Amino acid sequence: QVHLVESGGGLVHAGGSLRLSCTASGLFFSEYQMGWFRQAPGKERELVATISRSGGSTIYADSVKGRATISRDNDKNTVHVQMNSLKPEDAAVYYCAADGPAWNDILTPLPSKYDYWGQGTQVTVSS
């Protein structure tokens, strides 16, 4: 059974930073593209960033470009996103997701394409 467990959320002041982590189990992690998504109240779930199997390719949402960095460690089955210069509009529940097994490194920003999801971690940004 696949499990994705997020951690690292919390309350941060605007301008601050957070590093979100996701630990995966029950899958061959290196065969999966991994993504971070977020969902704010009343809004649709949206991509934050996604990373290819080897970590060589990434996609970022325009809203976080230059402020977010996604990375993965295939030896530890973990994926992280470092969020800097946080804004109140970054407040949301952040989800880790896995898409695969992937046969190529064509990344997708669509939540519907991801097969497994974590429970989410809340990020609150105070102004």
KOLGU-4560 file (N, C-alpha, C; in nm, 3 decimals, padded with zeros to 5 digits):
<recs>
<n_xx: 00.085 n_yy: -00.119 n_zz: 00.000 ca_xx: 00.000 ca_yy: 00.000 ca_zz: 00.000 c_xx: 00.088 c_yy: 00.124 c_zz: 00.000 mol: A seq: 1 type: GLN>
<n_xx: 00.053 n_yy: 00.218 n_zz: -00.085 ca_xx: 00.131 ca_yy: 00.339 ca_zz: -00.098 c_xx: 00.091 c_yy: 00.439 c_zz: 00.010 mol: A seq: 2 type: VAL>
<n_xx: 00.192 n_yy: 00.497 n_zz: 00.071 ca_xx: 00.170 ca_yy: 00.603 ca_zz: 00.169 c_xx: 00.261 c_yy: 00.719 c_zz: 00.136 mol: A seq: 3 type: HIS>
<n_xx: 00.204 n_yy: 00.838 n_zz: 00.138 ca_xx: 00.280 ca_yy: 00.962 ca_zz: 00.125 c_xx: 00.250 c_yy: 01.044 c_zz: 00.250 mol: A seq: 4 type: LEU>
<n_xx: 00.353 n_yy: 01.082 n_zz: 00.322 ca_xx: 00.334 ca_yy: 01.154 ca_zz: 00.447 c_xx: 00.410 c_yy: 01.286 c_zz: 00.441 mol: A seq: 5 type: VAL>
<n_xx: 00.334 n_yy: 01.395 n_zz: 00.448 ca_xx: 00.394 ca_yy: 01.529 ca_zz: 00.444 c_xx: 00.426 c_yy: 01.578 c_zz: 00.584 mol: A seq: 6 type: GLU>
<n_xx: 00.525 n_yy: 01.665 n_zz: 00.591 ca_xx: 00.560 ca_yy: 01.730 ca_zz: 00.716 c_xx: 00.622 c_yy: 01.865 c_zz: 00.684 mol: A seq: 7 type: SER>
<n_xx: 00.633 n_yy: 01.949 n_zz: 00.786 ca_xx: 00.702 ca_yy: 02.075 ca_zz: 00.771 c_xx: 00.614 c_yy: 02.197 c_zz: 00.762 mol: A seq: 8 type: GLY>
<n_xx: 00.483 n_yy: 02.176 n_zz: 00.757 ca_xx: 00.394 ca_yy: 02.292 ca_zz: 00.753 c_xx: 00.389 c_yy: 02.363 c_zz: 00.887 mol: A seq: 9 type: GLY>
<n_xx: 00.322 n_yy: 02.476 n_zz: 00.888 ca_xx: 00.309 ca_yy: 02.551 ca_zz: 01.011 c_xx: 00.276 c_yy: 02.696 c_zz: 00.984 mol: A seq: 10 type: GLY>
<n_xx: 00.294 n_yy: 02.776 n_zz: 01.088 ca_xx: 00.267 ca_yy: 02.920 ca_zz: 01.080 c_xx: 00.398 c_yy: 02.993 c_zz: 01.059 mol: A seq: 11 type: LEU>
<n_xx: 00.398 n_yy: 03.080 n_zz: 00.961 ca_xx: 00.517 ca_yy: 03.158 ca_zz: 00.932 c_xx: 00.476 c_yy: 03.301 c_zz: 00.898 mol: A seq: 12 type: VAL>
<n_xx: 00.561 n_yy: 03.397 n_zz: 00.930 ca_xx: 00.534 ca_yy: 03.535 ca_zz: 00.895 c_xx: 00.562 c_yy: 03.558 c_zz: 00.747 mol: A seq: 13 type: HIS>
<n_xx: 00.492 n_yy: 03.652 n_zz: 00.690 ca_xx: 00.518 ca_yy: 03.688 ca_zz: 00.551 c_xx: 00.665 c_yy: 03.723 c_zz: 00.535 mol: A seq: 14 type: ALA>
<n_xx: 00.722 n_yy: 03.673 n_zz: 00.426 ca_xx: 00.865 ca_yy: 03.691 ca_zz: 00.403 c_xx: 00.951 c_yy: 03.577 c_zz: 00.455 mol: A seq: 15 type: GLY>
<n_xx: 00.891 n_yy: 03.491 n_zz: 00.534 ca_xx: 00.964 ca_yy: 03.380 ca_zz: 00.591 c_xx: 00.974 c_yy: 03.261 c_zz: 00.497 mol: A seq: 16 type: GLY>
<n_xx: 01.028 n_yy: 03.153 n_zz: 00.550 ca_xx: 01.054 ca_yy: 03.034 ca_zz: 00.469 c_xx: 01.004 c_yy: 02.909 c_zz: 00.540 mol: A seq: 17 type: SER>
<n_xx: 00.974 n_yy: 02.810 n_zz: 00.459 ca_xx: 00.938 ca_yy: 02.678 ca_zz: 00.510 c_xx: 00.996 c_yy: 02.574 c_zz: 00.416 mol: A seq: 18 type: LEU>
<n_xx: 01.030 n_yy: 02.459 n_zz: 00.472 ca_xx: 01.071 ca_yy: 02.345 ca_zz: 00.390 c_xx: 00.975 c_yy: 02.231 c_zz: 00.418 mol: A seq: 19 type: ARG>
<n_xx: 00.899 n_yy: 02.196 n_zz: 00.317 ca_xx: 00.804 ca_yy: 02.087 ca_zz: 00.328 c_xx: 00.870 c_yy: 01.959 c_zz: 00.280 mol: A seq: 20 type: LEU>
<n_xx: 00.841 n_yy: 01.851 n_zz: 00.352 ca_xx: 00.898 ca_yy: 01.721 ca_zz: 00.316 c_xx: 00.787 c_yy: 01.619 c_zz: 00.299 mol: A seq: 21 type: SER>
<n_xx: 00.815 n_yy: 01.521 n_zz: 00.216 ca_xx: 00.721 ca_yy: 01.411 ca_zz: 00.193 c_xx: 00.801 c_yy: 01.282 c_zz: 00.188 mol: A seq: 22 type: CYS>
<n_xx: 00.760 n_yy: 01.188 n_zz: 00.268 ca_xx: 00.824 ca_yy: 01.057 ca_zz: 00.269 c_xx: 00.729 c_yy: 00.955 c_zz: 00.210 mol: A seq: 23 type: THR>
<n_xx: 00.777 n_yy: 00.880 n_zz: 00.114 ca_xx: 00.693 ca_yy: 00.783 ca_zz: 00.044 c_xx: 00.730 c_yy: 00.641 c_zz: 00.083 mol: A seq: 24 type: ALA>
<n_xx: 00.631 n_yy: 00.554 n_zz: 00.084 ca_xx: 00.653 ca_yy: 00.413 ca_zz: 00.108 c_xx: 00.553 c_yy: 00.333 c_zz: 00.025 mol: A seq: 25 type: SER>
<n_xx: 00.588 n_yy: 00.207 n_zz: 00.000 ca_xx: 00.497 ca_yy: 00.120 ca_zz: -00.073 c_xx: 00.504 c_yy: 00.134 c_zz: -00.224 mol: A seq: 26 type: GLY>
<n_xx: 00.606 n_yy: 00.202 n_zz: -00.274 ca_xx: 00.623 ca_yy: 00.217 ca_zz: -00.419 c_xx: 00.771 c_yy: 00.226 c_zz: -00.452 mol: A seq: 27 type: LEU>
<n_xx: 00.803 n_yy: 00.196 n_zz: -00.578 ca_xx: 00.941 ca_yy: 00.215 ca_zz: -00.624 c_xx: 00.958 c_yy: 00.362 c_zz: -00.655 mol: A seq: 28 type: PHE>
<n_xx: 01.002 n_yy: 00.434 n_zz: -00.555 ca_xx: 01.000 ca_yy: 00.580 ca_zz: -00.556 c_xx: 01.067 c_yy: 00.638 c_zz: -00.679 mol: A seq: 29 type: PHE>
<n_xx: 01.178 n_yy: 00.581 n_zz: -00.719 ca_xx: 01.255 ca_yy: 00.637 ca_zz: -00.830 c_xx: 01.183 c_yy: 00.623 c_zz: -00.964 mol: A seq: 30 type: SER>
<n_xx: 01.074 n_yy: 00.548 n_zz: -00.968 ca_xx: 00.997 ca_yy: 00.532 ca_zz: -01.091 c_xx: 00.882 c_yy: 00.632 c_zz: -01.101 mol: A seq: 31 type: GLU>
<n_xx: 00.867 n_yy: 00.715 n_zz: -01.000 ca_xx: 00.754 ca_yy: 00.806 ca_zz: -00.993 c_xx: 00.796 c_yy: 00.951 c_zz: -01.007 mol: A seq: 32 type: TYR>
<n_xx: 00.720 n_yy: 01.023 n_zz: -01.087 ca_xx: 00.729 ca_yy: 01.169 ca_zz: -01.084 c_xx: 00.657 c_yy: 01.216 c_zz: -00.959 mol: A seq: 33 type: GLN>
<n_xx: 00.711 n_yy: 01.315 n_zz: -00.896 ca_xx: 00.655 ca_yy: 01.363 ca_zz: -00.770 c_xx: 00.616 c_yy: 01.510 c_zz: -00.783 mol: A seq: 34 type: MET>
<n_xx: 00.508 n_yy: 01.542 n_zz: -00.715 ca_xx: 00.461 ca_yy: 01.680 ca_zz: -00.723 c_xx: 00.417 c_yy: 01.733 c_zz: -00.588 mol: A seq: 35 type: GLY>
<n_xx: 00.422 n_yy: 01.862 n_zz: -00.577 ca_xx: 00.363 ca_yy: 01.935 ca_zz: -00.464 c_xx: 00.249 c_yy: 02.020 c_zz: -00.519 mol: A seq: 36 type: TRP>
<n_xx: 00.136 n_yy: 02.007 n_zz: -00.454 ca_xx: 00.018 ca_yy: 02.084 ca_zz: -00.489 c_xx: -00.031 c_yy: 02.157 c_zz: -00.365 mol: A seq: 37 type: PHE>
<n_xx: -00.119 n_yy: 02.252 n_zz: -00.385 ca_xx: -00.179 ca_yy: 02.320 ca_zz: -00.271 c_xx: -00.324 c_yy: 02.353 c_zz: -00.301 mol: A seq: 38 type: ARG>
<n_xx: -00.398 n_yy: 02.367 n_zz: -00.193 ca_xx: -00.539 ca_yy: 02.402 ca_zz: -00.206 c_xx: -00.578 c_yy: 02.495 c_zz: -00.093 mol: A seq: 39 type: GLN>
<n_xx: -00.622 n_yy: 02.612 n_zz: -00.130 ca_xx: -00.671 ca_yy: 02.710 ca_zz: -00.034 c_xx: -00.822 c_yy: 02.697 c_zz: -00.025 mol: A seq: 40 type: ALA>
<n_xx: -00.881 n_yy: 02.741 n_zz: 00.085 ca_xx: -01.027 ca_yy: 02.731 ca_zz: 00.100 c_xx: -01.100 c_yy: 02.798 c_zz: -00.016 mol: A seq: 41 type: PRO>
<n_xx: -01.194 n_yy: 02.725 n_zz: -00.075 ca_xx: -01.275 ca_yy: 02.779 ca_zz: -00.182 c_xx: -01.208 c_yy: 02.781 c_zz: -00.318 mol: A seq: 42 type: GLY>
<n_xx: -01.086 n_yy: 02.728 n_zz: -00.324 ca_xx: -01.013 ca_yy: 02.728 ca_zz: -00.450 c_xx: -00.982 c_yy: 02.586 c_zz: -00.494 mol: A seq: 43 type: LYS>
<n_xx: -00.952 n_yy: 02.571 n_zz: -00.621 ca_xx: -00.914 ca_yy: 02.442 ca_zz: -00.673 c_xx: -00.771 c_yy: 02.408 c_zz: -00.634 mol: A seq: 44 type: GLU>
<n_xx: -00.745 n_yy: 02.278 n_zz: -00.632 ca_xx: -00.609 ca_yy: 02.233 ca_zz: -00.606 c_xx: -00.520 c_yy: 02.273 c_zz: -00.725 mol: A seq: 45 type: ARG>
<n_xx: -00.403 n_yy: 02.326 n_zz: -00.692 ca_xx: -00.316 ca_yy: 02.375 ca_zz: -00.798 c_xx: -00.172 c_yy: 02.328 c_zz: -00.776 mol: A seq: 46 type: GLU>
<n_xx: -00.101 n_yy: 02.320 n_zz: -00.888 ca_xx: 00.038 ca_yy: 02.279 ca_zz: -00.882 c_xx: 00.123 c_yy: 02.385 c_zz: -00.812 mol: A seq: 47 type: LEU>
<n_xx: 00.216 n_yy: 02.337 n_zz: -00.730 ca_xx: 00.324 ca_yy: 02.421 ca_zz: -00.681 c_xx: 00.450 c_yy: 02.390 c_zz: -00.763 mol: A seq: 48 type: VAL>
<n_xx: 00.487 n_yy: 02.262 n_zz: -00.766 ca_xx: 00.605 ca_yy: 02.220 ca_zz: -00.841 c_xx: 00.601 c_yy: 02.071 c_zz: -00.861 mol: A seq: 49 type: ALA>
<n_xx: 00.667 n_yy: 02.026 n_zz: -00.965 ca_xx: 00.678 ca_yy: 01.883 ca_zz: -00.990 c_xx: 00.819 c_yy: 01.851 c_zz: -01.037 mol: A seq: 50 type: THR>
<n_xx: 00.861 n_yy: 01.727 n_zz: -01.015 ca_xx: 00.998 ca_yy: 01.688 ca_zz: -01.043 c_xx: 01.000 c_yy: 01.550 c_zz: -01.106 mol: A seq: 51 type: ILE>
<n_xx: 01.089 n_yy: 01.531 n_zz: -01.202 ca_xx: 01.098 ca_yy: 01.405 ca_zz: -01.273 c_xx: 01.162 c_yy: 01.297 c_zz: -01.187 mol: A seq: 52 type: SER>
<n_xx: 01.165 n_yy: 01.178 n_zz: -01.240 ca_xx: 01.212 ca_yy: 01.061 ca_zz: -01.164 c_xx: 01.354 c_yy: 01.078 c_zz: -01.112 mol: A seq: 53 type: ARG>
<n_xx: 01.440 n_yy: 01.131 n_zz: -01.195 ca_xx: 01.580 ca_yy: 01.148 ca_zz: -01.155 c_xx: 01.606 c_yy: 01.281 c_zz: -01.088 mol: A seq: 54 type: SER>
<n_xx: 01.509 n_yy: 01.370 n_zz: -01.097 ca_xx: 01.528 ca_yy: 01.505 ca_zz: -01.044 c_xx: 01.585 c_yy: 01.602 c_zz: -01.147 mol: A seq: 55 type: GLY>
<n_xx: 01.604 n_yy: 01.555 n_zz: -01.268 ca_xx: 01.666 ca_yy: 01.639 ca_zz: -01.369 c_xx: 01.575 c_yy: 01.742 c_zz: -01.433 mol: A seq: 56 type: GLY>
<n_xx: 01.445 n_yy: 01.721 n_zz: -01.421 ca_xx: 01.349 ca_yy: 01.816 ca_zz: -01.478 c_xx: 01.251 c_yy: 01.860 c_zz: -01.372 mol: A seq: 57 type: SER>
<n_xx: 01.213 n_yy: 01.986 n_zz: -01.380 ca_xx: 01.117 ca_yy: 02.041 ca_zz: -01.285 c_xx: 01.023 c_yy: 02.137 c_zz: -01.357 mol: A seq: 58 type: THR>
<n_xx: 00.906 n_yy: 02.154 n_zz: -01.298 ca_xx: 00.811 ca_yy: 02.256 ca_zz: -01.342 c_xx: 00.764 c_yy: 02.329 c_zz: -01.218 mol: A seq: 59 type: ILE>
<n_xx: 00.753 n_yy: 02.460 n_zz: -01.228 ca_xx: 00.702 ca_yy: 02.542 ca_zz: -01.118 c_xx: 00.582 c_yy: 02.622 c_zz: -01.164 mol: A seq: 60 type: TYR>
<n_xx: 00.489 n_yy: 02.641 n_zz: -01.074 ca_xx: 00.381 ca_yy: 02.734 ca_zz: -01.101 c_xx: 00.439 c_yy: 02.875 c_zz: -01.110 mol: A seq: 61 type: ALA>
<n_xx: 00.379 n_yy: 02.956 n_zz: -01.196 ca_xx: 00.428 ca_yy: 03.093 ca_zz: -01.212 c_xx: 00.425 c_yy: 03.168 c_zz: -01.078 mol: A seq: 62 type: ASP>
<n_xx: 00.328 n_yy: 03.137 n_zz: -00.996 ca_xx: 00.310 ca_yy: 03.209 ca_zz: -00.869 c_xx: 00.423 c_yy: 03.183 c_zz: -00.770 mol: A seq: 63 type: SER>
<n_xx: 00.501 n_yy: 03.076 n_zz: -00.790 ca_xx: 00.608 ca_yy: 03.044 ca_zz: -00.696 c_xx: 00.746 c_yy: 03.045 c_zz: -00.760 mol: A seq: 64 type: VAL>
<n_xx: 00.754 n_yy: 03.068 n_zz: -00.890 ca_xx: 00.884 ca_yy: 03.070 ca_zz: -00.957 c_xx: 00.978 c_yy: 03.170 c_zz: -00.892 mol: A seq: 65 type: LYS>
<n_xx: 01.099 n_yy: 03.126 n_zz: -00.867 ca_xx: 01.197 ca_yy: 03.210 ca_zz: -00.802 c_xx: 01.188 c_yy: 03.207 c_zz: -00.652 mol: A seq: 66 type: GLY>
<n_xx: 01.081 n_yy: 03.150 n_zz: -00.597 ca_xx: 01.064 ca_yy: 03.144 ca_zz: -00.451 c_xx: 01.060 c_yy: 03.000 c_zz: -00.399 mol: A seq: 67 type: ARG>
<n_xx: 01.042 n_yy: 02.905 n_zz: -00.490 ca_xx: 01.030 ca_yy: 02.765 ca_zz: -00.451 c_xx: 01.136 c_yy: 02.680 c_zz: -00.520 mol: A seq: 68 type: ALA>
<n_xx: 01.182 n_yy: 02.580 n_zz: -00.449 ca_xx: 01.275 ca_yy: 02.484 ca_zz: -00.506 c_xx: 01.232 c_yy: 02.344 c_zz: -00.465 mol: A seq: 69 type: THR>
<n_xx: 01.205 n_yy: 02.261 n_zz: -00.565 ca_xx: 01.168 ca_yy: 02.122 ca_zz: -00.538 c_xx: 01.292 c_yy: 02.034 c_zz: -00.556 mol: A seq: 70 type: ILE>
<n_xx: 01.304 n_yy: 01.933 n_zz: -00.471 ca_xx: 01.416 ca_yy: 01.841 ca_zz: -00.480 c_xx: 01.370 c_yy: 01.705 c_zz: -00.431 mol: A seq: 71 type: SER>
<n_xx: 01.448 n_yy: 01.603 n_zz: -00.465 ca_xx: 01.413 ca_yy: 01.468 ca_zz: -00.421 c_xx: 01.540 c_yy: 01.390 c_zz: -00.388 mol: A seq: 72 type: ARG>
<n_xx: 01.523 n_yy: 01.292 n_zz: -00.301 ca_xx: 01.632 ca_yy: 01.202 ca_zz: -00.266 c_xx: 01.579 c_yy: 01.061 c_zz: -00.286 mol: A seq: 73 type: ASP>
<n_xx: 01.618 n_yy: 00.998 n_zz: -00.394 ca_xx: 01.565 ca_yy: 00.865 ca_zz: -00.427 c_xx: 01.617 c_yy: 00.757 c_zz: -00.333 mol: A seq: 74 type: ASN>
<n_xx: 01.727 n_yy: 00.783 n_zz: -00.267 ca_xx: 01.777 ca_yy: 00.685 ca_zz: -00.170 c_xx: 01.695 c_yy: 00.686 c_zz: -00.042 mol: A seq: 75 type: ASP>
<n_xx: 01.634 n_yy: 00.801 n_zz: -00.012 ca_xx: 01.557 ca_yy: 00.815 ca_zz: 00.111 c_xx: 01.407 c_yy: 00.820 c_zz: 00.085 mol: A seq: 76 type: LYS>
<n_xx: 01.367 n_yy: 00.806 n_zz: -00.041 ca_xx: 01.223 ca_yy: 00.811 ca_zz: -00.076 c_xx: 01.157 c_yy: 00.941 c_zz: -00.028 mol: A seq: 77 type: ASN>
<n_xx: 01.226 n_yy: 01.049 n_zz: -00.045 ca_xx: 01.172 ca_yy: 01.176 ca_zz: 00.000 c_xx: 01.173 c_yy: 01.280 c_zz: -00.112 mol: A seq: 78 type: THR>
<n_xx: 01.078 n_yy: 01.370 n_zz: -00.103 ca_xx: 01.072 ca_yy: 01.487 ca_zz: -00.190 c_xx: 01.044 c_yy: 01.609 c_zz: -00.104 mol: A seq: 79 type: VAL>
<n_xx: 01.110 n_yy: 01.717 n_zz: -00.137 ca_xx: 01.099 ca_yy: 01.839 ca_zz: -00.057 c_xx: 01.063 c_yy: 01.956 c_zz: -00.147 mol: A seq: 80 type: HIS>
<n_xx: 01.005 n_yy: 02.055 n_zz: -00.085 ca_xx: 00.992 ca_yy: 02.184 ca_zz: -00.151 c_xx: 01.031 c_yy: 02.292 c_zz: -00.052 mol: A seq: 81 type: VAL>
<n_xx: 01.126 n_yy: 02.371 n_zz: -00.089 ca_xx: 01.170 ca_yy: 02.486 ca_zz: -00.009 c_xx: 01.093 c_yy: 02.608 c_zz: -00.059 mol: A seq: 82 type: GLN>
<n_xx: 01.021 n_yy: 02.671 n_zz: 00.031 ca_xx: 00.942 ca_yy: 02.789 ca_zz: -00.003 c_xx: 01.001 c_yy: 02.909 c_zz: 00.068 mol: A seq: 83 type: MET>
<n_xx: 01.040 n_yy: 03.009 n_zz: -00.007 ca_xx: 01.098 ca_yy: 03.131 ca_zz: 00.049 c_xx: 01.010 c_yy: 03.251 c_zz: 00.019 mol: A seq: 84 type: ASN>
<n_xx: 01.036 n_yy: 03.359 n_zz: 00.089 ca_xx: 00.961 ca_yy: 03.484 ca_zz: 00.067 c_xx: 00.811 c_yy: 03.458 c_zz: 00.064 mol: A seq: 85 type: SER>
<n_xx: 00.765 n_yy: 03.387 n_zz: 00.164 ca_xx: 00.624 ca_yy: 03.347 ca_zz: 00.166 c_xx: 00.533 c_yy: 03.467 c_zz: 00.175 mol: A seq: 86 type: LEU>
<n_xx: 00.419 n_yy: 03.455 n_zz: 00.107 ca_xx: 00.319 ca_yy: 03.560 ca_zz: 00.103 c_xx: 00.190 c_yy: 03.507 c_zz: 00.165 mol: A seq: 87 type: LYS>
<n_xx: 00.103 n_yy: 03.596 n_zz: 00.211 ca_xx: -00.026 ca_yy: 03.548 ca_zz: 00.265 c_xx: -00.102 c_yy: 03.460 c_zz: 00.165 mol: A seq: 88 type: PRO>
<n_xx: -00.087 n_yy: 03.489 n_zz: 00.037 ca_xx: -00.158 ca_yy: 03.408 ca_zz: -00.063 c_xx: -00.100 c_yy: 03.269 c_zz: -00.082 mol: A seq: 89 type: GLU>
<n_xx: 00.013 n_yy: 03.240 n_zz: -00.020 ca_xx: 00.068 ca_yy: 03.105 ca_zz: -00.023 c_xx: 00.001 c_yy: 03.014 c_zz: 00.080 mol: A seq: 90 type: ASP>
<n_xx: -00.079 n_yy: 03.071 n_zz: 00.168 ca_xx: -00.145 ca_yy: 02.991 ca_zz: 00.271 c_xx: -00.240 c_yy: 02.890 c_zz: 00.207 mol: A seq: 91 type: ALA>
<n_xx: -00.225 n_yy: 02.765 n_zz: 00.246 ca_xx: -00.306 ca_yy: 02.657 ca_zz: 00.188 c_xx: -00.268 c_yy: 02.527 c_zz: 00.256 mol: A seq: 92 type: ALA>
<n_xx: -00.341 n_yy: 02.423 n_zz: 00.223 ca_xx: -00.297 ca_yy: 02.288 ca_zz: 00.257 c_xx: -00.210 c_yy: 02.241 c_zz: 00.141 mol: A seq: 93 type: VAL>
<n_xx: -00.091 n_yy: 02.196 n_zz: 00.173 ca_xx: 00.003 ca_yy: 02.150 ca_zz: 00.073 c_xx: 00.005 c_yy: 01.998 c_zz: 00.070 mol: A seq: 94 type: TYR>
<n_xx: -00.005 n_yy: 01.944 n_zz: -00.051 ca_xx: -00.012 ca_yy: 01.801 ca_zz: -00.071 c_xx: 00.105 c_yy: 01.751 c_zz: -00.154 mol: A seq: 95 type: TYR>
<n_xx: 00.152 n_yy: 01.636 n_zz: -00.117 ca_xx: 00.250 ca_yy: 01.562 ca_zz: -00.195 c_xx: 00.175 c_yy: 01.461 c_zz: -00.281 mol: A seq: 96 type: CYS>
<n_xx: 00.222 n_yy: 01.439 n_zz: -00.404 ca_xx: 00.154 ca_yy: 01.346 ca_zz: -00.493 c_xx: 00.256 c_yy: 01.271 c_zz: -00.579 mol: A seq: 97 type: ALA>
<n_xx: 00.217 n_yy: 01.150 n_zz: -00.619 ca_xx: 00.304 ca_yy: 01.065 ca_zz: -00.701 c_xx: 00.231 c_yy: 01.024 c_zz: -00.829 mol: A seq: 98 type: ALA>
<n_xx: 00.303 n_yy: 01.031 n_zz: -00.938 ca_xx: 00.249 ca_yy: 00.995 ca_zz: -01.070 c_xx: 00.340 c_yy: 00.887 c_zz: -01.130 mol: A seq: 99 type: ASP>
<n_xx: 00.281 n_yy: 00.769 n_zz: -01.151 ca_xx: 00.363 ca_yy: 00.667 ca_zz: -01.212 c_xx: 00.307 c_yy: 00.528 c_zz: -01.196 mol: A seq: 100 type: GLY>
<n_xx: 00.388 n_yy: 00.425 n_zz: -01.224 ca_xx: 00.526 ca_yy: 00.436 ca_zz: -01.270 c_xx: 00.536 c_yy: 00.512 c_zz: -01.403 mol: A seq: 101 type: PRO>
<n_xx: 00.632 n_yy: 00.601 n_zz: -01.408 ca_xx: 00.647 ca_yy: 00.685 ca_zz: -01.527 c_xx: 00.747 c_yy: 00.622 c_zz: -01.623 mol: A seq: 102 type: ALA>
<n_xx: 00.715 n_yy: 00.629 n_zz: -01.751 ca_xx: 00.801 ca_yy: 00.571 ca_zz: -01.854 c_xx: 00.881 c_yy: 00.677 c_zz: -01.927 mol: A seq: 103 type: TRP>
<n_xx: 00.858 n_yy: 00.803 n_zz: -01.892 ca_xx: 00.937 ca_yy: 00.911 ca_zz: -01.948 c_xx: 00.941 c_yy: 01.024 c_zz: -01.846 mol: A seq: 104 type: ASN>
<n_xx: 01.005 n_yy: 01.131 n_zz: -01.883 ca_xx: 01.020 ca_yy: 01.245 ca_zz: -01.792 c_xx: 00.936 c_yy: 01.364 c_zz: -01.837 mol: A seq: 105 type: ASP>
<n_xx: 00.825 n_yy: 01.335 n_zz: -01.906 ca_xx: 00.732 ca_yy: 01.442 ca_zz: -01.942 c_xx: 00.647 c_yy: 01.471 c_zz: -01.820 mol: A seq: 106 type: ILE>
<n_xx: 00.665 n_yy: 01.589 n_zz: -01.763 ca_xx: 00.598 ca_yy: 01.624 ca_zz: -01.640 c_xx: 00.459 c_yy: 01.680 c_zz: -01.667 mol: A seq: 107 type: LEU>
<n_xx: 00.370 n_yy: 01.657 n_zz: -01.575 ca_xx: 00.235 ca_yy: 01.709 ca_zz: -01.588 c_xx: 00.199 c_yy: 01.796 c_zz: -01.468 mol: A seq: 108 type: THR>
<n_xx: 00.135 n_yy: 01.910 n_zz: -01.493 ca_xx: 00.091 ca_yy: 01.995 ca_zz: -01.382 c_xx: -00.051 c_yy: 01.963 c_zz: -01.335 mol: A seq: 109 type: PRO>
<n_xx: -00.115 n_yy: 01.864 n_zz: -01.398 ca_xx: -00.256 ca_yy: 01.837 ca_zz: -01.371 c_xx: -00.272 c_yy: 01.745 c_zz: -01.251 mol: A seq: 110 type: LEU>
<n_xx: -00.345 n_yy: 01.789 n_zz: -01.149 ca_xx: -00.367 ca_yy: 01.701 ca_zz: -01.034 c_xx: -00.432 c_yy: 01.569 c_zz: -01.072 mol: A seq: 111 type: PRO>
<n_xx: -00.517 n_yy: 01.569 n_zz: -01.172 ca_xx: -00.590 ca_yy: 01.448 ca_zz: -01.210 c_xx: -00.498 c_yy: 01.337 c_zz: -01.260 mol: A seq: 112 type: SER>
<n_xx: -00.377 n_yy: 01.371 n_zz: -01.299 ca_xx: -00.284 ca_yy: 01.272 ca_zz: -01.352 c_xx: -00.206 c_yy: 01.200 c_zz: -01.242 mol: A seq: 113 type: LYS>
<n_xx: -00.216 n_yy: 01.247 n_zz: -01.122 ca_xx: -00.139 ca_yy: 01.189 ca_zz: -01.013 c_xx: -00.218 c_yy: 01.079 c_zz: -00.946 mol: A seq: 114 type: TYR>
<n_xx: -00.148 n_yy: 00.971 n_zz: -00.915 ca_xx: -00.215 ca_yy: 00.849 ca_zz: -00.869 c_xx: -00.229 c_yy: 00.840 c_zz: -00.718 mol: A seq: 115 type: ASP>
<n_xx: -00.134 n_yy: 00.895 n_zz: -00.648 ca_xx: -00.133 ca_yy: 00.882 ca_zz: -00.502 c_xx: -00.113 c_yy: 01.019 c_zz: -00.438 mol: A seq: 116 type: TYR>
<n_xx: -00.178 n_yy: 01.036 n_zz: -00.323 ca_xx: -00.177 ca_yy: 01.165 ca_zz: -00.255 c_xx: -00.153 c_yy: 01.144 c_zz: -00.106 mol: A seq: 117 type: TRP>
<n_xx: -00.085 n_yy: 01.241 n_zz: -00.047 ca_xx: -00.075 ca_yy: 01.244 ca_zz: 00.097 c_xx: -00.195 c_yy: 01.313 c_zz: 00.158 mol: A seq: 118 type: GLY>
<n_xx: -00.193 n_yy: 01.323 n_zz: 00.290 ca_xx: -00.304 ca_yy: 01.383 ca_zz: 00.363 c_xx: -00.295 c_yy: 01.535 c_zz: 00.368 mol: A seq: 119 type: GLN>
<n_xx: -00.179 n_yy: 01.587 n_zz: 00.340 ca_xx: -00.162 ca_yy: 01.731 ca_zz: 00.337 c_xx: -00.104 c_yy: 01.788 c_zz: 00.465 mol: A seq: 120 type: GLY>
<n_xx: -00.041 n_yy: 01.902 n_zz: 00.451 ca_xx: 00.012 ca_yy: 01.975 ca_zz: 00.566 c_xx: -00.026 c_yy: 02.122 c_zz: 00.550 mol: A seq: 121 type: THR>
<n_xx: -00.073 n_yy: 02.181 n_zz: 00.658 ca_xx: -00.124 ca_yy: 02.318 ca_zz: 00.653 c_xx: -00.010 c_yy: 02.418 c_zz: 00.659 mol: A seq: 122 type: GLN>
<n_xx: -00.015 n_yy: 02.515 n_zz: 00.571 ca_xx: 00.078 ca_yy: 02.629 ca_zz: 00.575 c_xx: -00.005 c_yy: 02.755 c_zz: 00.595 mol: A seq: 123 type: VAL>
<n_xx: 00.027 n_yy: 02.827 n_zz: 00.699 ca_xx: -00.040 ca_yy: 02.953 ca_zz: 00.730 c_xx: 00.062 c_yy: 03.064 c_zz: 00.726 mol: A seq: 124 type: THR>
<n_xx: 00.030 n_yy: 03.172 n_zz: 00.659 ca_xx: 00.123 ca_yy: 03.284 ca_zz: 00.647 c_xx: 00.056 c_yy: 03.408 c_zz: 00.704 mol: A seq: 125 type: VAL>
<n_xx: 00.116 n_yy: 03.464 n_zz: 00.806 ca_xx: 00.060 ca_yy: 03.583 ca_zz: 00.868 c_xx: 00.121 c_yy: 03.708 c_zz: 00.805 mol: A seq: 126 type: SER>
<n_xx: 00.038 n_yy: 03.807 n_zz: 00.788 ca_xx: 00.086 ca_yy: 03.932 ca_zz: 00.724 c_xx: 00.135 c_yy: 04.029 c_zz: 00.827 mol: A seq: 127 type: SER>
</recs>
